[in-house]
């Protein structure tokens, strides 16, 4: 990652403020100087900068200098330093888009704080813009969206296996997109012009499943008033997708194995077999390997459908994709709900990234749609997320606060104040006795010492004279 870049627009050069000393305290920054607003505009239009410092001198109103600079790059945070500050200029500059407004005589620490704040805002804005560019031109594959290493491996495996014609087993938790993989394999195969026939083996009662798969002749059983073509025959020349294949009853497992071996199917009540040419793509969210070992799923059928295995990663292992997916879902939901736009606040993104997503992508999509439905405007915040997700992310509040810009940052500050006050009250009560305080607080003494040090508290000051 490149060093942050700052442009200083100052008619007097860098002599008016201790820029070098302040910048050195912040971090390595690449600094360029411009002696006039036109020169500054030339720099920012020709290159990319993270912050601008505009110094108004020689009686030129700060707003007069700021307006053309903001127009040249509306996204550039500009910190205005005014040699002739006034309340009117402060209001005007901030309304015009200045990130901050300081008098020329401001202490170094004030300018340092303003630059830090502007740099943080610039980073956040750059991150959000990159995310939106990614959504506009996502790294996608078929109906998938994501560029995390685990998903790239899945894409590569689909590409390699699709044209081979072999049967495929897809494994993964509920909501990871197993049917999307099956459809991608079909569309990229030589059978793409043939039918894609999905069937959920776990959603159809056992009594009906045989007829659904294999079909039946008229009169084969009570209620069979006409011949019915089974889904295996319907998929002839194409792909049969057996979702939740591990739910197949043992008797149907044996019949399916015969179909896959002989490439012939016999309808219920029929005397003759019908040739079929199908490719089977099966999927399961269960631990099918363990079922084979336990004898609840036929080993020979397992080997027959598991020629190539594609394992889908859960969303919690695709951390890099969570923000990308959430942004896409928010944008879609916003449009569907008639909003000008749809997006999530920075803190809301951080909460989503720290949740474990047992329902995977499907759950994320539903949560984002709910947040956009509850949001009063185009931007959904933490308050619009389900309580259980916010609570689950609460354990990561400190790490979220480092990157968030509102909810969790404020929460962390409140917690820190409460913690310090608790320590002060504890030491007052026990007159600085750390051992007794640790025992009462039910924490190791070493932990208590670290907390005291972090809050700048000296036990000695609480001891009785």
C-alpha positions, 0 to 999 in steps of 0.5 A: 500500500502506498504512503498517504499523500498530502498537498499543502497549498500555502503562499508562504511555503511550509514556513508558517506551520511546523508541518514537518514536525507534525507530519513526522509524528503522524506517519510517513507521508508524501508531501507536496507544496503549492504556492497558490490555489491554481498550482494546487489545483494543477497538482490535485487534478494531475495526481491523487492525494489523500489530504489537502491543507489550505493556508489562507493568508495575505487578506484573501478570504479562506472561502475564496481559496477553498471553493475552486479547490473543492470544485477541482476534487470534491472527494479530497478532504481539505483542512483550512488554516486561516490567518484571519479566522472568523465565525462567518468564515468557519461556517462558510468553509465547513458548508462548502465542504472543508474537513476542518477549519483552524486558526493559523495560531492553532497549537500543533496538536490541534493541527495534528488531530485535524490531519489525523481525522482527515486522513481517517476519513480519506481512507474510509472514503477510498475503501468505500469507493473501492467497494462500490467499484468492485460491486459495479465490476465484481469478480464474479463467476456465473451467479457467484460474487466474490474474490476470496481465495477459497472462492477462486479455488471453487471457480477454478475447479468448476471450470476444470470439471464442467466439460469432463462429463463426470458426475459431481458431488457438491458439499457445503453448509446450508446457504452456501450456494450448492445449486448455483455450482450445479447450474454453473457446471451444467451451463459450462458443459457440453450438455448446456443445451439440454435440460437442467432438472433439480429435485430436493430429495429431502423435501419430498415424502418417501412415498412420492419420491420414487414416482418423482424420480423414476416415473410410473405406468398407469395403474401402477398403484392406487391413484396412478390414473395416467403414465408419468415420466420421472425426472430422470427421464426428463433430464435425458440429454442434460443434468439431473441435480439431486439436492440433499442426496444423503436424504434418499431412502436406502431402497431408492439409493439402490435403484439410483445406483443401478440407473447410474451404472446401466444408464437405463431407468424402469418406471414403477409398474413397467416391464421394460427399461428406458435408456437415459443419458444423464449427468448427475450432480449431487449435493448435500449439507450433511457429513456424508463421509460419516454416513458412509462409515456408519452404513446409512449411505451406500458406499458404492453409490457414494463412490459413483457420485463422488467422482469429483468433489466440490466443497463450498466454504462457509461465509465465515471463511470468506471474510474478504467477500462479506463486505462485497456481498453486503454492498451488492445486497444493499444496493439491490434492496435499495433499488427494489424499495424505490430508494435513490441508493442503498448502502450500509454504514461503516459500522454496520459493515464491521458488525457484519464482518464479525458475525459467524453467519451460520446461515451463510450467504442466504442469511446475509442477504436476508439480514441486509434486506431487513436492514434496508427495509427498516432504515429511514433513508438510503443508509442502514446503520447498526440500529437497523440490524437484528439484535442478535447479530449486534450482540454477537459482534459485541465481543469484538467491539474493541477491534470494530472500534478501531475501524468504525466511525460511530456506534462501536467507537462510542461504545468503546469510549463509554466502556473505558470510562465506566471501567476507569471509574469502577477501578477508582471506586474499588481502590478508594474502597480498599484504600489502594490494596491491590491484592484485596481489589483483585480478589473482590473483582475476581481477576488475577492480580497481574490483570488488575495491575495491567488495567490500572496501568492502562488507565494511568492509576497509581494504587499508592495515591489511594492508600491512607496517609 
